[in-house]
């Protein structure tokens, strides 16, 4: 009888232990809060680094404009490329009405809008008089207010500010199949409207700094700002925003708008940084942004990320998504340069560069499905393109 009671008690205790384990399975409130706080700290660190490298670019541009030469133009281009990489990883903080792209006053369209009709800003092949720069009677003064007011005026491709306006003013049109654009130094010395071109470049760079400073301020700790609102709202709502960001970047934006559109159309005009041929680096930076948020490692800031949330519910799924995200970054880095080499008419889909682009697209699309499933596993529902 005593033995039977002991067996019954043991079974009961085992059942209770199992129930307790099930009840505790999943991310705790403390973990959720830590993930949100680390994400906010990562956003501030990422934008701070982006601002610092953009400031270095601004110095290089000022040096070039003070005494134009090929050496100084090349230095400004290198500074743009470095600053561009640091900005690319910050694009992961989009797609949930945050400070960068909220409908009311988000500056994303002033910072990174594309594709760009370059004839809206300056001369192009076949039209030496096109663009704001070459219209002194209509636009006698080039300043920040003018460029902001003209951005996307009359059409989405009418880009007058941001990274790609600066890129175009440094490189010029990319009319080459195997290299970037080549803008001559004389555009800033003896060419028509050289002084206006220089003013336009300087104003564009200053505007970019202003907009990036706004993002640093929005995510700064200890302030009454967007970050304070973000970390104080319900953690599930904040995590929904975070996962929406990585999901939308993964498929709708990166795999879709930034890769598939150009790939399918074989259109150089649809590649992201077409003037400088920096598109592959853009793709890598965006994929790395997803990687940072998933692992919670932002370089100078690290802590629990989305992986820990998923692992608390399903370790195998967390590991699978980790492998998929790492693979996407690896594949993006493996795309042969330049990106527009994969867009040439007549090149076979079986060509190594076309295959590499498509394989990266497919990997990003597959990981997005896993992101959505993993979110559902921790009680988060997201909708991505």
C-alpha positions in Angstrom: 0.0 0.0 0.0 2.8 2.4 1.0 4.6 1.5 -2.3 1.5 2.3 -4.3 1.1 5.7 -2.5 4.7 6.5 -3.2 4.3 5.6 -6.9 1.2 7.7 -7.2 2.9 10.6 -5.5 5.9 10.3 -7.8 3.7 10.4 -10.9 1.8 13.4 -9.5 5.0 15.3 -8.9 6.3 14.4 -12.3 3.1 15.7 -13.9 3.2 18.9 -11.9 6.9 19.4 -12.9 5.9 18.9 -16.6 3.1 21.4 -16.2 5.4 23.9 -14.6 8.0 23.5 -17.4 5.3 24.1 -20.0 4.0 27.1 -18.1 7.5 28.6 -18.0 8.4 27.9 -21.6 8.7 31.0 -23.7 10.3 34.4 -23.3 9.9 36.0 -19.9 8.8 39.6 -19.5 12.3 40.4 -18.2 13.9 39.0 -21.4 11.5 40.9 -23.6 12.3 44.2 -21.8 16.0 43.5 -22.2 15.6 42.8 -26.0 13.8 46.1 -26.4 16.3 48.1 -24.4 19.2 46.5 -26.3 17.6 47.3 -29.6 17.1 50.9 -28.7 20.7 51.2 -27.5 21.8 49.5 -30.8 19.7 52.0 -32.8 21.4 55.0 -31.0 24.9 53.5 -31.5 24.3 52.7 -35.2 23.0 56.1 -36.0 25.8 57.7 -34.0 28.4 55.8 -36.1 26.5 56.7 -39.3 26.6 60.4 -38.3 30.3 60.3 -37.5 31.2 58.8 -40.8 28.9 61.2 -42.7 30.7 64.1 -40.9 34.0 62.7 -42.1 32.5 62.6 -45.6 31.4 66.2 -45.2 35.0 67.2 -44.3 36.3 65.4 -47.4 33.7 67.2 -49.6 34.6 70.6 -48.1 38.3 69.9 -48.8 37.5 69.0 -52.4 35.4 72.1 -53.0 38.0 74.3 -51.4 40.6 73.2 -53.9 39.2 70.8 -56.5 41.6 68.1 -57.7 41.3 64.5 -58.7 43.0 63.4 -55.5 40.5 65.3 -53.4 37.6 64.1 -55.5 38.7 60.5 -55.0 39.0 61.1 -51.3 35.5 62.4 -51.1 34.3 59.4 -53.0 36.0 57.0 -50.6 34.5 58.9 -47.7 31.0 58.5 -49.3 31.5 54.8 -49.7 32.6 54.3 -46.0 29.7 56.5 -44.7 27.3 54.6 -47.0 28.2 51.3 -45.4 27.6 52.7 -41.9 24.2 54.1 -43.0 23.2 50.8 -44.7 22.9 48.9 -41.4 20.6 51.5 -39.9 17.9 50.9 -42.5 16.7 48.0 -40.3 15.1 50.6 -38.1 12.3 51.2 -40.6 8.9 49.9 -41.5 7.0 50.6 -38.3 6.3 54.3 -38.3 9.5 55.0 -36.3 11.4 58.3 -36.4 13.1 57.6 -39.7 10.0 56.9 -41.8 6.8 57.9 -40.0 4.3 59.4 -42.3 4.2 62.8 -40.6 7.8 63.9 -40.7 10.1 60.9 -41.2 13.1 62.1 -43.2 13.8 58.8 -45.0 12.6 60.2 -48.3 15.1 63.1 -47.9 17.9 60.8 -46.9 17.7 57.7 -49.1 15.0 58.0 -51.8 15.7 56.2 -55.1 15.8 55.4 -58.0 16.8 58.9 -59.0 16.2 60.7 -62.3 19.6 62.4 -62.4 18.5 64.9 -65.0 16.4 66.5 -62.3 19.6 67.7 -60.6 22.3 68.1 -63.3 23.3 67.6 -66.9 23.1 64.1 -68.4 24.2 62.6 -71.7 22.3 64.3 -74.4 21.0 67.2 -72.3 23.7 69.6 -71.2 21.3 72.0 -69.7 19.1 69.8 -67.6 18.7 70.0 -63.8 18.3 72.4 -61.0 22.0 73.3 -61.2 21.6 74.5 -64.7 18.5 76.6 -64.1 19.8 79.7 -62.4 17.0 81.9 -63.6 14.3 79.6 -62.1 16.4 78.7 -59.0 18.8 81.6 -58.4 19.6 80.5 -54.8 20.5 76.9 -54.0 20.0 76.4 -50.3 18.5 73.7 -47.9 15.0 75.1 -48.1 15.0 74.9 -51.9 16.3 71.4 -52.1 13.9 70.1 -49.5 11.0 71.7 -51.2 12.0 70.2 -54.6 12.5 66.6 -53.3 10.1 64.3 -55.2 8.2 67.3 -56.5 6.3 66.2 -59.5 7.4 62.6 -59.3 9.0 60.0 -57.0 12.2 59.9 -59.2 12.7 63.6 -58.8 15.2 63.2 -56.0 17.0 66.4 -55.0 18.6 65.4 -51.6 20.2 62.6 -49.7 22.8 59.9 -50.4 22.1 59.5 -54.0 22.1 63.1 -54.9 25.5 63.4 -53.3 26.6 60.2 -55.1 25.6 61.5 -58.5 27.4 64.8 -57.8 30.6 62.9 -57.0 30.5 60.2 -59.7 28.1 61.5 -62.4 26.1 59.2 -64.6 27.3 55.5 -64.8 27.5 54.9 -68.5 30.0 52.1 -68.2 29.3 48.4 -68.2 32.2 47.4 -66.0 32.7 50.4 -63.7 31.1 53.4 -61.9 30.5 56.8 -63.3 33.3 59.2 -64.0 32.5 62.9 -63.3 35.4 65.1 -64.3 37.0 67.5 -61.8 36.3 70.3 -64.3 32.7 70.1 -63.4 33.7 72.0 -60.3 36.2 74.3 -61.9 35.7 75.5 -65.5 32.4 73.9 -66.5 29.2 75.8 -66.8 27.6 76.5 -63.4 30.6 75.0 -61.6 29.9 77.3 -58.6 26.3 76.2 -58.4 27.3 72.6 -58.6 29.7 73.1 -55.7 27.0 74.8 -53.7 24.5 72.1 -54.4 27.0 69.4 -53.2 27.9 71.3 -50.0 24.2 72.0 -49.2 23.3 68.3 -49.8 26.0 67.1 -47.5 25.0 69.5 -44.7 21.4 68.5 -45.1 22.3 64.8 -44.7 24.2 65.6 -41.5 21.1 67.4 -40.1 18.8 64.5 -40.8 21.2 62.0 -39.3 21.6 64.1 -36.2 17.8 64.0 -35.9 17.9 60.2 -35.8 20.7 60.2 -33.2 18.6 62.6 -31.1 15.5 60.4 -31.5 17.2 57.3 -30.1 19.4 59.0 -27.4 19.0 57.6 -23.9 17.7 59.7 -21.0 15.7 62.1 -23.1 12.0 62.8 -23.7 12.1 61.4 -27.2 11.0 58.6 -29.4 13.3 56.1 -27.6 11.6 56.9 -24.3 8.2 56.1 -25.8 9.5 53.0 -27.5 11.0 51.3 -24.4 8.1 52.3 -22.2 5.3 50.9 -24.3 4.1 47.3 -24.0 7.1 45.0 -24.8 5.0 42.9 -27.2 4.1 45.9 -29.2 7.8 47.0 -29.3 8.9 43.5 -30.3 6.2 43.5 -33.0 7.8 46.6 -34.5 11.3 45.1 -34.3 10.4 41.9 -36.0 8.3 43.7 -38.6 11.4 45.7 -39.4 13.6 42.7 -40.0 10.8 40.9 -41.9 10.0 43.7 -44.2 13.6 44.5 -44.9 14.3 40.9 -45.6 11.7 40.3 -48.3 9.7 43.3 -49.4 12.5 45.8 -49.4 15.8 44.0 -49.9 14.9 40.9 -51.8 12.1 42.7 -53.6 12.6 46.4 -54.3 16.3 46.4 -54.2 17.2 43.2 -55.9 14.3 41.5 -57.8 13.1 44.6 -59.6 16.5 45.3 -61.1 17.2 41.6 -61.7 13.9 41.0 -63.6 14.0 44.3 -65.6 17.8 44.0 -66.2 17.7 47.7 -65.4 20.8 49.6 -64.2 18.6 52.5 -63.3 16.8 50.3 -60.7 20.0 49.3 -58.8 20.4 51.0 -55.5 23.7 52.9 -55.8 24.0 52.9 -59.6 26.4 55.9 -60.0 29.1 54.5 -57.7 28.5 50.8 -58.4 28.2 50.4 -54.6 25.0 48.3 -54.8 26.5 45.0 -53.6 27.8 46.8 -50.5 24.4 48.3 -49.9 22.8 44.8 -50.1 25.4 43.4 -47.7 24.9 46.2 -45.2 21.1 45.8 -45.3 21.5 42.0 -44.7 23.9 42.7 -41.9 21.4 45.0 -40.3 19.0 42.0 -40.1 21.8 39.9 -38.6 22.6 42.6 -36.0 19.0 42.8 -34.7 18.5 39.0 -34.7 21.7 38.4 -32.7 21.5 41.6 -30.6 25.1 42.5 -31.5 25.4 46.1 -32.8 29.2 46.4 -32.6 29.8 48.7 -29.7 26.5 47.6 -28.1 25.4 44.0 -27.5 22.9 42.1 -25.5 19.9 39.8 -26.0 18.3 39.9 -29.5 15.4 38.3 -31.2 17.2 35.0 -31.3 17.0 34.7 -27.5 13.2 35.3 -27.6 12.7 32.6 -30.1 15.1 30.2 -28.4 13.1 30.5 -25.2 10.2 29.0 -27.1 11.9 26.8 -29.7 15.7 26.4 -29.7 15.8 24.4 -32.9 13.8 27.1 -34.8 16.1 29.9 -33.4 19.1 28.0 -34.6 17.6 27.4 -38.0 16.8 31.1 -38.5 20.3 32.0 -37.3 21.8 29.8 -40.0 19.5 31.2 -42.6 20.3 34.8 -41.8 24.1 34.1 -41.7 23.8 32.3 -45.1 22.0 35.3 -46.6 24.8 37.6 -45.5 27.4 35.2 -46.9 25.6 34.9 -50.2 25.2 38.7 -50.5 29.0 39.1 -50.0 29.6 36.5 -52.7 27.8 38.4 -55.5 30.4 39.3 -58.1 31.0 43.0 -58.6 29.7 45.1 -60.1 26.0 44.4 -59.5 25.0 45.9 -62.8 27.1 43.2 -64.5 24.2 40.9 -63.8 21.8 43.2 -65.4 23.2 43.4 -68.9 21.0 42.5 -71.8 21.9 39.1 -73.3 23.6 37.7 -70.3 22.3 34.2 -69.5 20.4 33.5 -66.3 23.0 30.7 -65.8 25.9 33.2 -65.7 27.6 33.1 -62.3 26.6 36.7 -61.4 23.0 36.2 -62.3 22.9 33.0 -60.3 24.5 34.6 -57.3 21.9 37.4 -57.3 19.0 35.0 -57.6 20.4 32.7 -54.9 20.6 35.7 -52.5 17.1 36.7 -53.3 15.7 33.2 -52.7 17.6 32.9 -49.4 16.2 36.2 -48.2 12.7 35.2 -49.2 13.1 31.9 -47.4 14.4 33.4 -44.2 11.4 35.8 -44.2 9.0 32.9 -44.0 11.0 31.6 -41.1 10.9 35.0 -39.4 7.1 35.1 -39.7 6.8 31.6 -38.3 9.2 32.3 -35.5 7.3 35.4 -34.5 4.1 33.5 -34.4 5.8 31.0 -32.0 6.3 33.7 -29.4 2.8 35.2 -29.9 3.7 37.9 -32.4 1.8 38.4 -35.6 3.5 40.4 -38.4 2.5 41.2 -41.9 5.3 41.7 -44.5 5.3 42.3 -48.2 
